[in-house]
């Protein structure tokens, strides 16, 4: 299992700013898919995102604990 759902994302984050935070947290190069749904009417995100990591080890080690 390599896909993780991120929840409770502040709606001010854009895709670029959230990806920057994820990369700065040490995940750069460890994922191949990222999806942050946006509310186009309000120009904000909807509070959750999906990220798919390349290995289960990246998820278990870095995300879970």
C-alpha positions as a Markdown table, in Angstrom:
| # | Residue | x | y | z |
|---|---|---|---|---|
| 1 | Unk | 0.0 | 0.0 | 0.0 |
| 2 | Unk | 1.6 | 3.2 | -1.1 |
| 3 | Unk | -1.2 | 5.8 | -1.4 |
| 4 | Unk | -1.9 | 8.2 | 1.5 |
| 5 | Unk | -4.7 | 10.7 | 2.1 |
| 6 | Unk | -3.6 | 13.9 | 3.8 |
| 7 | Unk | -6.5 | 15.5 | 5.7 |
| 8 | Unk | -7.2 | 18.8 | 7.4 |
| 9 | Unk | -5.1 | 20.8 | 4.9 |
| 10 | Unk | -5.5 | 24.6 | 5.5 |
| 11 | Unk | -7.5 | 25.9 | 2.5 |
| 12 | Unk | -4.9 | 28.6 | 1.7 |
| 13 | Unk | -2.4 | 26.1 | 0.4 |
| 14 | Unk | -2.0 | 25.8 | -3.4 |
| 15 | Unk | -0.7 | 22.7 | -5.0 |
| 16 | Unk | 2.7 | 24.3 | -5.4 |
| 17 | Unk | 2.9 | 25.4 | -1.8 |
| 18 | Unk | 1.8 | 22.1 | -0.4 |
| 19 | Unk | 4.2 | 20.2 | -2.6 |
| 20 | Unk | 7.0 | 22.5 | -1.4 |
| 21 | Unk | 6.1 | 21.7 | 2.2 |
| 22 | Unk | 6.1 | 17.9 | 1.4 |
| 23 | Unk | 9.5 | 18.1 | -0.3 |
| 24 | Unk | 10.9 | 20.2 | 2.6 |
| 25 | Unk | 9.7 | 17.5 | 5.0 |
| 26 | Unk | 12.0 | 15.0 | 3.3 |
| 27 | Unk | 9.7 | 13.4 | 0.8 |
| 28 | Unk | 11.2 | 14.9 | -2.4 |
| 29 | Unk | 11.6 | 12.2 | -5.0 |
| 30 | Unk | 9.7 | 9.6 | -3.0 |
| 31 | Unk | 6.3 | 10.0 | -4.7 |
| 32 | Unk | 5.0 | 9.8 | -8.2 |
| 33 | Unk | 1.5 | 11.2 | -7.9 |
| 34 | Unk | -0.1 | 14.0 | -6.1 |
| 35 | Unk | -3.7 | 15.3 | -6.2 |
| 36 | Unk | -5.1 | 18.3 | -4.3 |
| 37 | Unk | -8.7 | 19.0 | -5.3 |
| 38 | Unk | -9.5 | 22.6 | -5.7 |
| 39 | Unk | -12.8 | 24.6 | -5.2 |
| 40 | Unk | -12.5 | 26.7 | -8.3 |
| 41 | Unk | -15.3 | 29.0 | -7.3 |
| 42 | Unk | -13.5 | 30.1 | -4.1 |
| 43 | Unk | -10.0 | 29.4 | -5.4 |
| 44 | Unk | -9.1 | 27.3 | -2.3 |
| 45 | Unk | -8.4 | 23.6 | -1.8 |
| 46 | Unk | -11.0 | 21.4 | -0.3 |
| 47 | Unk | -9.0 | 20.3 | 2.7 |
| 48 | Unk | -7.5 | 16.9 | 1.6 |
| 49 | Unk | -5.0 | 15.5 | -0.9 |
| 50 | Unk | -3.8 | 12.2 | -2.1 |
| 51 | Unk | -0.1 | 11.3 | -2.5 |
| 52 | Unk | 1.3 | 8.0 | -3.9 |
| 53 | Unk | 4.7 | 7.0 | -2.8 |
| 54 | Unk | 7.1 | 4.8 | -4.8 |
| 55 | Unk | 7.6 | 2.2 | -2.1 |
| 56 | Unk | 5.8 | 0.9 | 1.0 |
| 57 | Unk | 8.9 | 1.6 | 3.0 |
| 58 | Unk | 8.6 | 5.4 | 2.4 |
| 59 | Unk | 5.0 | 5.3 | 3.7 |
| 60 | Unk | 5.8 | 3.1 | 6.7 |
| 61 | Unk | 9.0 | 4.9 | 7.7 |
| 62 | Unk | 8.2 | 8.5 | 7.0 |
| 63 | Unk | 4.4 | 8.8 | 7.3 |
| 64 | Unk | 3.3 | 6.4 | 9.9 |
| 65 | Unk | 6.0 | 6.8 | 12.3 |
